Amino acid sequence: MTYERDLAFNLRIRGISEREIAETLEEVCAHEAATGTPAKDEFGAAKEYARQFPKGKSRSRGTVVTTVAVAASLVYVLDVVVTPFLGVDIRETVGPMTLLPALAVSLGGVLAGFLTDCLRPVPSSSQT
């Protein structure tokens, strides 16, 4: 992973907006071009450099993907666990239900959310 991609990922995790990420990356690249030294040598590890920025309030796309998947899993679990106590047994209509699909959706959502943020292209100021 390049320094820029690693820095963008770590800034997204901190809740920094894409516009601010693009500006930060431009500053890092400009400084790197002006001094001729690698960004890692000048700013340190991308993770450590990202920690210097205050946490933002924006949610990354990966966080949204994870949240939707976990919410869908919770709805499924509530449907399986609570409806029999309410006198509605949907198993008569759809057959036996287990909690394994909820676990699979939750884990898949966490993985998809991580990959969404990790593999997302590095933003540039012309894209924002």
Secondary structure by P-SEA (a helix, b strand, c coil): ccaaaaaaaaaaaacccaaaaaaaaaaaaaaaaaaccccccccccaaaaaaaccccccccaaaaaaaaaaaaaaaaaaaaccccccccccccccccccaaaaaaaaaaaaaaaaaaaaaccccccccc
